[in-house]
Amino acid sequence: MQTSETVNRKTAMPWAHLRLPPFPQVALKVLQAVNSENVALPKLCELISADPAFAAEVLTVANSALYCPRYPSGSILQAVTVLGANTLQGMCITVGVRAYLGKTMSEPAMRGLWRHNLATALIAEQIGAHGIGDKNIAYTAGILHDMGRIALAVIQPKKYAEMLNAYRGAPVGLLEDERALFGKDHCETGKQLVKEWKLPTSFAAAVSGHHEPRRTDGAWDLAELTKVSCRMADVAGFPACAGCETAEYGELLEQLPARERRLFHSELEPLSAEIAAAIKAVEAL
């Protein structure tokens, strides 16, 4: 009799055979630089400006309604100075993810993935702002959390879109379908990407564990914040796929620490409207 572990060993695809397309290198270099100690702002500007098209889009996003700058930035240096390195980190990954999806964004299911990712990041940022953590790191974890899913989707966009459109059930159930299609699920793929990109292990935990049950010991860290933010994005109207089951909003609020819960949206409708407006601002660029 075959165990599930035996089946997984047989179906698992070697990482080198997955043939993932490369992620925009400028975004990765900025992400790595910000996570190193004592990074100089001119160095960040130099990295971004090395790719004029990428720099132009970063500047456009920096001046958009998403960030609501008091004074428009006319250069990457101004944007970095005004927004700060940690905000720039999340912004560059956001621009990178959108570029990574490219033409597949014309497919509704792929656009849904993009919106779920961005909604998770925006919610994580808000929760992080009300707690003791760094809201910008929380945003980056949110935008990275489904990077594995987006990478798999880019390999075979049509088949992945068909899988999403046909699926009905709890979000975690999609992992089995992904393993059947690719030999790996998006949590495993995302964790490996974080390792290859030499990012902090805190991001690896957020990426690989966002479909795991809430911890029962009351611990609260970046991984737990990302987990709740992902599920809130689902219930706020931005699920990874239309057939995914969602939790009750009140139930998710109870999973937040007392301070975050007290300061966060007590009702779902204002949160949904705010996230929808932010996503619309980005997509209008």
C-alpha positions as CSV (number, residue, x, y, z in Angstrom):
1,M,0.0,0.0,0.0
2,Q,1.3,3.4,-0.9
3,T,1.4,6.2,1.7
4,S,0.8,9.8,0.8
5,E,4.5,10.4,1.6
6,T,5.4,7.7,-1.0
7,V,3.2,9.3,-3.6
8,N,4.7,12.7,-2.9
9,R,8.2,11.3,-3.4
10,K,7.2,9.8,-6.7
11,T,5.5,12.9,-8.1
12,A,7.9,15.5,-6.7
13,M,9.7,17.2,-9.6
14,P,13.4,18.1,-9.2
15,W,13.8,21.8,-8.7
16,A,16.1,22.2,-11.7
17,H,13.4,20.7,-14.0
18,L,10.7,23.2,-13.0
19,R,12.0,25.8,-15.5
20,L,10.7,28.9,-13.8
21,P,11.2,32.1,-15.7
22,P,13.6,34.6,-14.1
23,F,12.2,37.3,-11.9
24,P,13.1,40.9,-12.7
25,Q,16.7,41.2,-11.5
26,V,16.5,44.8,-10.5
27,A,13.7,44.1,-8.0
28,L,15.6,41.2,-6.5
29,K,18.8,43.3,-6.1
30,V,16.9,46.0,-4.4
31,L,15.2,43.5,-2.1
32,Q,18.6,42.0,-1.2
33,A,20.2,45.4,-0.7
34,V,17.6,46.6,1.7
35,N,17.9,43.5,3.8
36,S,21.7,44.0,4.1
37,E,23.0,46.3,6.8
38,N,23.9,49.9,6.2
39,V,22.7,50.1,2.6
40,A,23.3,53.6,1.2
41,L,20.4,55.4,-0.6
42,P,22.6,56.3,-3.6
43,K,23.3,52.6,-4.0
44,L,19.6,51.8,-4.2
45,C,19.1,54.6,-6.7
46,E,21.9,53.2,-8.8
47,L,20.4,49.7,-8.8
48,I,17.0,50.9,-9.8
49,S,18.2,53.4,-12.4
50,A,20.2,50.7,-14.1
51,D,16.9,49.6,-15.8
52,P,15.3,52.8,-17.2
53,A,11.9,51.1,-17.8
54,F,11.8,49.6,-14.3
55,A,12.9,52.9,-12.8
56,A,10.1,54.8,-14.7
57,E,7.5,52.4,-13.4
58,V,8.8,52.7,-9.8
59,L,8.6,56.4,-10.0
60,T,5.1,56.3,-11.4
61,V,4.0,54.1,-8.6
62,A,5.7,56.3,-6.0
63,N,3.8,59.3,-7.3
64,S,0.4,57.4,-7.5
65,A,-2.6,57.6,-5.3
66,L,-1.4,54.4,-3.6
67,Y,1.2,56.4,-1.7
68,C,-0.4,59.8,-1.8
69,P,2.9,61.8,-1.7
70,R,2.6,65.3,-0.4
71,Y,5.1,66.4,-3.1
72,P,5.7,64.5,-6.3
73,S,9.1,62.9,-6.7
74,G,10.9,63.9,-9.9
75,S,13.7,61.4,-9.5
76,I,14.4,58.0,-8.0
77,L,16.6,59.7,-5.4
78,Q,13.7,61.9,-4.3
79,A,11.4,58.9,-4.1
80,V,13.8,56.9,-2.0
81,T,14.5,59.9,0.3
82,V,10.7,60.6,0.8
83,L,9.5,57.0,1.1
84,G,12.4,55.3,2.7
85,A,14.3,52.1,1.8
86,N,11.8,49.7,3.4
87,T,8.9,51.2,1.5
88,L,10.9,51.1,-1.7
89,Q,11.5,47.4,-1.1
90,G,7.9,46.5,-1.2
91,M,7.2,48.8,-4.1
92,C,9.9,47.3,-6.3
93,I,8.6,43.8,-5.6
94,T,5.1,45.0,-6.5
95,V,6.4,46.4,-9.8
96,G,8.4,43.2,-10.3
97,V,5.4,40.9,-9.8
98,R,3.3,42.8,-12.2
99,A,6.1,42.7,-14.8
100,Y,6.6,39.0,-14.1
101,L,2.9,38.2,-14.9
102,G,3.2,40.3,-18.1
103,K,0.7,39.4,-20.8
104,T,-0.9,36.7,-18.6
105,M,-2.6,39.5,-16.7
106,S,-5.2,39.6,-19.6
107,E,-6.5,36.3,-18.3
108,P,-9.1,37.0,-15.5
109,A,-7.8,34.1,-13.3
110,M,-4.3,35.5,-13.5
111,R,-5.5,39.0,-12.7
112,G,-7.3,37.5,-9.7
113,L,-4.0,36.1,-8.4
114,W,-2.4,39.5,-8.8
115,R,-5.2,41.2,-6.9
116,H,-5.1,38.6,-4.1
117,N,-1.4,39.1,-3.7
118,L,-1.7,42.9,-3.6
119,A,-4.7,42.8,-1.3
120,T,-2.8,40.5,1.1
121,A,0.2,42.9,1.1
122,L,-2.1,46.0,1.8
123,I,-3.9,44.2,4.6
124,A,-0.6,43.0,6.1
125,E,0.8,46.5,6.0
126,Q,-2.2,47.9,7.9
127,I,-2.1,45.2,10.6
128,G,1.7,45.7,10.9
129,A,1.2,49.5,11.3
130,H,-1.0,48.8,14.3
131,G,1.5,46.5,16.0
132,I,5.1,46.4,17.1
133,G,6.5,45.2,13.8
134,D,7.5,47.0,10.7
135,K,4.6,47.7,8.4
136,N,6.9,47.8,5.3
137,I,8.3,44.4,6.1
138,A,4.8,43.2,6.6
139,Y,3.8,44.6,3.1
140,T,6.8,42.9,1.5
141,A,5.9,39.5,3.1
142,G,2.4,39.9,1.8
143,I,3.4,40.7,-1.8
144,L,5.9,37.7,-1.6
145,H,3.5,35.2,0.1
146,D,2.1,33.8,-3.2
147,M,5.2,34.3,-5.3
148,G,5.4,30.5,-5.7
149,R,1.9,30.4,-7.1
150,I,2.6,33.2,-9.5
151,A,5.7,31.5,-10.7
152,L,3.8,28.3,-11.4
153,A,1.1,30.2,-13.1
154,V,3.6,31.9,-15.4
155,I,5.0,28.5,-16.5
156,Q,1.6,27.2,-17.7
157,P,-0.9,30.1,-17.5
158,K,-3.7,28.4,-19.4
159,K,-3.6,25.2,-17.5
160,Y,-3.2,27.0,-14.2
161,A,-6.2,29.3,-15.0
162,E,-8.3,26.2,-15.9
163,M,-7.4,24.7,-12.6
164,L,-8.3,27.8,-10.7
165,N,-11.6,28.2,-12.6
166,A,-12.6,24.6,-11.9
167,Y,-11.6,24.5,-8.2
168,R,-14.2,24.5,-5.4
169,G,-13.1,24.2,-1.8
170,A,-10.7,25.4,0.9
171,P,-7.7,27.3,-0.4
172,V,-5.3,24.7,1.0
173,G,-6.9,22.1,-1.3
174,L,-5.3,23.8,-4.3
175,L,-1.9,22.5,-3.1
176,E,-2.7,18.9,-4.1
177,D,-3.9,20.0,-7.6
178,E,-0.6,22.0,-8.0
179,R,1.4,19.0,-7.1
180,A,-0.5,16.9,-9.6
181,L,0.2,19.5,-12.4
182,F,3.7,20.6,-11.5
183,G,5.2,18.1,-9.1
184,K,5.4,20.9,-6.5
185,D,2.9,23.2,-4.8
186,H,3.2,26.9,-4.6
187,C,4.2,26.9,-0.9
188,E,7.2,24.7,-1.7
189,T,8.0,26.7,-4.8
190,G,7.9,30.0,-2.9
191,K,10.1,28.7,-0.1
192,Q,12.7,27.6,-2.6
193,L,12.6,31.0,-4.4
194,V,13.2,32.8,-1.1
195,K,16.2,30.6,-0.5
196,E,17.6,31.1,-4.0
197,W,17.0,34.9,-3.7
198,K,18.9,34.9,-0.4
199,L,16.1,36.6,1.5
200,P,15.6,36.5,5.3
201,T,14.3,33.2,6.8
202,S,11.3,35.2,8.2
203,F,10.1,35.6,4.6
204,A,10.5,31.9,4.0
205,A,8.2,31.0,6.9
206,A,5.6,33.5,5.7
207,V,5.7,32.1,2.1
208,S,5.7,28.4,3.0
209,G,3.2,28.4,5.9
210,H,0.4,30.8,4.9
211,H,-2.0,27.9,4.4
212,E,-1.2,26.2,7.7
213,P,-3.7,26.4,10.6
214,R,-3.3,29.3,13.1
215,R,-0.9,28.4,15.9
216,T,-2.6,27.7,19.2
217,D,0.2,28.9,21.4
218,G,-0.7,32.6,20.9
219,A,2.6,33.3,19.1
220,W,2.5,36.3,16.7
221,D,5.2,36.9,14.1
222,L,5.5,37.7,10.4
223,A,4.3,34.3,9.3
224,E,1.2,34.5,11.5
225,L,0.5,38.0,10.3
226,T,0.8,36.9,6.7
227,K,-1.5,33.9,7.3
228,V,-4.3,36.0,8.6
229,S,-3.8,38.7,6.0
230,C,-4.1,36.1,3.2
231,R,-7.4,34.9,4.6
232,M,-8.7,38.4,5.1
233,A,-7.9,39.2,1.4
234,D,-10.1,36.2,0.5
235,V,-13.1,37.3,2.6
236,A,-12.6,41.0,1.5
237,G,-13.4,40.0,-2.1
238,F,-10.0,39.2,-3.4
239,P,-9.6,35.4,-3.2
240,A,-6.9,33.5,-5.2
241,C,-9.7,31.8,-7.1
242,A,-13.4,32.4,-7.3
243,G,-14.3,29.0,-5.9
244,C,-12.2,29.2,-2.7
245,E,-14.1,29.0,0.5
246,T,-13.7,31.9,2.9
247,A,-13.8,32.3,6.7
248,E,-16.0,34.6,8.7
249,Y,-14.5,38.1,9.1
250,G,-15.2,38.2,12.8
251,E,-13.4,34.8,13.2
252,L,-10.3,36.3,11.5
253,L,-10.4,39.4,13.7
254,E,-10.2,37.2,16.7
255,Q,-6.9,35.8,15.5
256,L,-5.3,39.2,15.8
257,P,-3.5,40.2,19.0
258,A,-5.5,42.6,21.2
259,R,-3.8,45.8,20.1
260,E,-4.0,45.0,16.4
261,R,-7.6,43.9,16.7
262,R,-8.6,47.1,18.6
263,L,-7.1,49.4,16.0
264,F,-7.9,47.5,12.8
265,H,-11.2,47.6,10.8
266,S,-14.0,46.2,12.9
267,E,-16.3,45.9,9.9
268,L,-15.5,44.2,6.6
269,E,-17.1,46.7,4.2
270,P,-14.8,49.6,4.9
271,L,-11.7,47.3,4.6
272,S,-13.0,45.9,1.2
273,A,-13.7,49.4,-0.1
274,E,-10.2,50.7,0.9
275,I,-8.4,47.7,-0.6
276,A,-10.4,47.9,-3.8
277,A,-9.6,51.6,-4.2
278,A,-5.8,50.9,-3.6
279,I,-5.8,48.2,-6.2
280,K,-7.7,50.3,-8.7
281,A,-5.0,53.1,-8.2
282,V,-2.2,50.6,-9.1
283,E,-4.0,49.1,-12.0
284,A,-4.8,52.5,-13.5
285,L,-1.1,53.2,-13.9
